[in-house]
Amino acid sequence: MSCTLQHKSSNNTSIMRILSSPILRLILCLLTNYVIGAFCTIPPSLPSKNYAQSTQTTLETRGGSKDGDESFEILDEKLAYSGWRTIVQRKVKMRNGKVVDFDLVGVKTGEAAVLVFAFDTKTKTVTLVREYMPASHKVLWGVAAGLIEEKHGHDPYLAAQHELEEECHLTGGEWIPLSNASTAMDKYALTKIHAYLVLDPEPAVNPKPLDEEEDIEIVSGVTIDEIMEYIANGEMNLVGGWGCMLAISKLRELNLI
């Protein structure tokens, strides 16, 4: 009997020693916190039913796009600089709840722009321009392009016709939109681009004059292979190269090249 009691006492002493171990107490504490956290943590608050509606209102009142992503809320927006270009400072609440300030570049005279790829179906060649680009301080290849302004009645097609006449001295032809919607020019640019392909435009009799800040040389008879080389060699700006690639893809779809 005494041996049995002594054995039980020895076991109890061993158990107590184990339970009093600092390492075991730490492990038990961590397990306890984990269990409590798993069952008792309050989930992150979900957007209210009126969140989409309130964000839509904010976008409209702050000059944001109605078709913007509603999971990002424009909290504030102000014009920081206004010259030929504009800088808009926009404060946005991100999806993770953080508030971030962005500097966005726009254009004072228009909210969107156009570009035109002029293709001759008989010669299988393109009319491009060589234009001085002040940012790169170089003369680069490009397509007819310009802003959609009030004088165009905010009509992309009319603006594209005017730019083709001004910069390439061409008019008429068969016009084909190259995208289903306007395309954002850049991550931090407010300007959106409408791209067009025009087939077989004709020389304009009395073309519209260039804008006074433009220095443009018209080059006709450019081949598709030459255009691809210009793009690959960095001899054309990004927007012009994007427009050319869209047009070349459409020409292949139409079996014109």
C-alpha positions as CSV (number, residue, x, y, z in Angstrom):
1,M,0.0,0.0,0.0
2,S,2.8,2.4,1.0
3,C,4.6,1.5,-2.2
4,T,1.5,2.4,-4.3
5,L,1.1,5.7,-2.6
6,Q,4.7,6.5,-2.9
7,H,4.6,5.7,-6.6
8,K,1.5,8.0,-7.1
9,S,3.1,10.8,-5.2
10,S,6.2,10.5,-7.3
11,N,4.1,10.7,-10.5
12,N,2.3,13.8,-9.2
13,T,5.6,15.4,-8.4
14,S,6.9,14.8,-11.9
15,I,3.7,16.1,-13.4
16,M,3.9,19.3,-11.4
17,R,7.5,19.8,-12.4
18,I,6.5,19.5,-16.1
19,L,3.6,21.9,-15.6
20,S,5.8,24.4,-13.9
21,S,8.3,24.3,-16.8
22,P,8.6,27.9,-18.4
23,I,8.7,26.4,-21.9
24,L,5.5,24.5,-21.3
25,R,3.8,27.6,-19.8
26,L,4.8,29.5,-23.0
27,I,3.4,26.8,-25.3
28,L,0.1,26.6,-23.3
29,C,-0.2,30.4,-23.4
30,L,0.3,30.5,-27.2
31,L,-2.2,27.7,-27.7
32,T,-4.7,29.5,-25.6
33,N,-4.3,32.8,-27.5
34,Y,-4.6,31.0,-30.8
35,V,-7.9,29.2,-29.8
36,I,-9.4,32.4,-28.4
37,G,-8.3,34.3,-31.5
38,A,-9.7,31.8,-33.8
39,F,-13.2,31.9,-32.3
40,C,-13.4,35.4,-30.9
41,T,-11.7,37.6,-33.4
42,I,-14.0,40.2,-34.8
43,P,-14.0,40.0,-38.7
44,P,-13.1,43.1,-40.7
45,S,-16.0,45.4,-41.4
46,L,-17.7,44.8,-44.7
47,P,-18.8,47.6,-47.1
48,S,-22.3,48.8,-46.3
49,K,-25.1,48.3,-48.8
50,N,-24.8,52.0,-49.8
51,Y,-21.0,51.9,-50.3
52,A,-21.2,51.5,-54.1
53,Q,-23.7,54.3,-54.3
54,S,-21.7,56.7,-52.1
55,T,-18.5,55.9,-54.1
56,Q,-20.3,56.6,-57.3
57,T,-21.4,60.0,-56.0
58,T,-17.9,60.8,-54.9
59,L,-16.5,59.9,-58.3
60,E,-19.0,62.1,-60.0
61,T,-18.5,65.1,-57.7
62,R,-14.7,64.9,-57.7
63,G,-14.4,64.6,-61.4
64,G,-13.6,60.8,-61.4
65,S,-14.8,58.4,-64.0
66,K,-18.2,56.9,-63.5
67,D,-16.9,53.6,-64.8
68,G,-14.0,53.6,-62.4
69,D,-13.4,50.8,-59.9
70,E,-15.8,51.3,-57.0
71,S,-13.6,49.5,-54.5
72,F,-11.3,52.6,-54.6
73,E,-12.8,55.8,-53.2
74,I,-11.7,59.3,-54.4
75,L,-11.7,61.3,-51.2
76,D,-10.4,64.6,-52.6
77,E,-9.1,66.1,-55.8
78,K,-7.6,69.5,-56.6
79,L,-5.9,71.2,-59.5
80,A,-2.2,71.8,-58.5
81,Y,-0.9,73.2,-61.8
82,S,-2.5,74.4,-65.0
83,G,-0.4,75.1,-68.1
84,W,-0.5,73.3,-71.5
85,R,-0.5,70.3,-69.2
86,T,-2.3,70.0,-65.9
87,I,-1.4,68.3,-62.6
88,V,-4.3,67.0,-60.6
89,Q,-3.6,65.9,-57.0
90,R,-6.0,63.1,-56.1
91,K,-6.4,61.5,-52.7
92,V,-7.7,57.9,-52.9
93,K,-8.8,55.4,-50.2
94,M,-7.3,52.1,-51.3
95,R,-9.0,48.7,-50.9
96,N,-6.8,47.9,-47.9
97,G,-8.0,51.1,-46.2
98,K,-4.8,53.1,-46.7
99,V,-5.1,56.7,-48.1
100,V,-2.7,57.5,-50.9
101,D,-1.9,60.8,-52.8
102,F,-1.4,60.7,-56.5
103,D,-0.2,63.3,-59.0
104,L,-2.1,62.8,-62.3
105,V,-1.2,64.4,-65.6
106,G,-3.9,65.8,-67.9
107,V,-4.3,68.3,-70.7
108,K,-5.9,71.7,-70.3
109,T,-7.7,71.7,-73.6
110,G,-9.1,68.2,-73.8
111,E,-9.9,65.1,-71.8
112,A,-9.1,62.6,-74.5
113,A,-7.1,62.2,-77.7
114,V,-7.1,60.3,-81.0
115,L,-4.6,58.7,-83.3
116,V,-5.0,57.7,-87.0
117,F,-3.2,55.0,-88.9
118,A,-3.5,55.9,-92.6
119,F,-3.0,52.8,-94.9
120,D,-2.9,52.6,-98.7
121,T,-4.4,49.3,-99.8
122,K,-2.9,49.5,-103.3
123,T,0.7,50.0,-102.3
124,K,0.4,48.3,-98.8
125,T,2.1,51.3,-97.2
126,V,1.4,53.8,-94.5
127,T,1.6,57.6,-94.1
128,L,3.5,58.5,-91.0
129,V,4.9,61.7,-89.5
130,R,8.3,62.6,-88.1
131,E,7.7,65.0,-85.2
132,Y,9.8,66.8,-82.7
133,M,9.0,65.3,-79.2
134,P,10.0,67.9,-76.5
135,A,10.2,65.5,-73.6
136,S,12.7,63.2,-75.3
137,H,14.2,66.1,-77.2
138,K,14.2,64.0,-80.4
139,V,12.4,63.7,-83.7
140,L,10.5,60.5,-83.6
141,W,8.2,58.6,-86.0
142,G,4.5,58.6,-85.3
143,V,1.0,58.6,-86.6
144,A,-1.5,61.5,-86.9
145,A,-2.7,62.3,-83.4
146,G,-4.2,65.0,-81.3
147,L,-6.6,66.1,-78.6
148,I,-10.4,66.0,-78.7
149,E,-11.3,69.6,-78.1
150,E,-14.4,71.7,-77.8
151,K,-14.1,72.7,-81.5
152,H,-14.7,69.0,-82.3
153,G,-17.9,68.9,-80.2
154,H,-16.1,66.3,-78.1
155,D,-16.5,63.9,-81.1
156,P,-13.6,61.5,-81.4
157,Y,-14.3,60.7,-85.1
158,L,-14.4,64.4,-86.0
159,A,-11.2,65.1,-84.1
160,A,-9.5,62.1,-85.9
161,Q,-10.5,63.5,-89.3
162,H,-9.1,66.9,-88.4
163,E,-5.8,65.5,-87.2
164,L,-5.4,63.4,-90.3
165,E,-5.9,66.4,-92.5
166,E,-3.7,68.7,-90.4
167,E,-0.8,66.4,-89.9
168,C,-0.8,64.1,-92.9
169,H,-2.7,66.3,-95.4
170,L,-5.1,63.5,-96.1
171,T,-8.9,63.3,-96.0
172,G,-11.8,60.8,-96.6
173,G,-11.3,57.1,-96.9
174,E,-12.9,54.2,-95.0
175,W,-12.7,54.6,-91.3
176,I,-12.4,51.7,-88.8
177,P,-12.3,52.1,-85.0
178,L,-9.4,50.0,-83.6
179,S,-10.8,49.6,-80.0
180,N,-14.2,49.1,-78.5
181,A,-13.6,51.9,-76.0
182,S,-11.1,54.6,-75.2
183,T,-7.9,53.4,-73.6
184,A,-6.0,54.9,-70.7
185,M,-2.8,56.4,-71.9
186,D,-0.8,55.7,-68.8
187,K,-1.1,54.8,-65.1
188,Y,-0.8,58.4,-64.1
189,A,-2.3,60.1,-67.2
190,L,-5.9,61.3,-67.2
191,T,-6.0,61.3,-71.1
192,K,-7.7,58.4,-72.9
193,I,-7.0,57.4,-76.5
194,H,-9.3,56.6,-79.3
195,A,-7.5,54.8,-82.2
196,Y,-8.6,54.6,-85.8
197,L,-7.5,52.9,-89.0
198,V,-8.3,54.7,-92.2
199,L,-8.1,52.9,-95.6
200,D,-7.2,54.8,-98.8
201,P,-7.6,58.4,-97.7
202,E,-7.0,61.0,-100.4
203,P,-4.8,64.1,-100.5
204,A,-6.5,67.2,-99.0
205,V,-6.9,70.1,-101.5
206,N,-6.5,72.8,-98.9
207,P,-5.4,71.1,-95.6
208,K,-6.0,72.6,-92.2
209,P,-2.9,74.3,-90.7
210,L,-0.7,72.7,-88.0
211,D,-0.9,73.9,-84.4
212,E,1.8,76.5,-83.9
213,E,3.9,74.4,-81.5
214,E,4.1,71.5,-83.9
215,D,7.0,70.7,-86.2
216,I,6.0,67.8,-88.4
217,E,7.4,66.1,-91.6
218,I,5.0,63.9,-93.5
219,V,6.4,60.6,-94.9
220,S,4.3,58.5,-97.2
221,G,5.1,55.0,-98.5
222,V,6.3,53.5,-95.2
223,T,6.2,49.7,-95.2
224,I,4.9,47.6,-92.3
225,D,8.3,46.0,-91.9
226,E,9.8,49.5,-91.5
227,I,7.2,50.4,-88.9
228,M,8.0,47.3,-86.8
229,E,11.7,48.2,-87.0
230,Y,11.0,51.7,-85.8
231,I,9.0,50.4,-82.8
232,A,11.7,47.8,-81.9
233,N,14.4,50.4,-82.1
234,G,12.7,53.0,-79.9
235,E,12.2,55.4,-82.8
236,M,8.5,55.8,-82.1
237,N,6.8,56.8,-78.9
238,L,4.8,54.3,-76.9
239,V,1.3,55.5,-77.8
240,G,2.2,55.7,-81.5
241,G,3.6,52.2,-81.4
242,W,0.5,50.8,-79.6
243,G,-1.7,52.4,-82.3
244,C,0.4,50.9,-85.1
245,M,0.3,47.4,-83.6
246,L,-3.5,47.6,-83.3
247,A,-3.8,48.7,-86.9
248,I,-1.4,46.1,-88.2
249,S,-3.4,43.4,-86.4
250,K,-6.7,44.7,-87.9
251,L,-5.1,44.7,-91.4
252,R,-4.1,41.1,-91.0
253,E,-7.6,40.3,-89.8
254,L,-9.0,41.9,-93.0
255,N,-6.5,40.1,-95.1
256,L,-5.1,43.4,-96.4
257,I,-1.5,42.5,-95.5
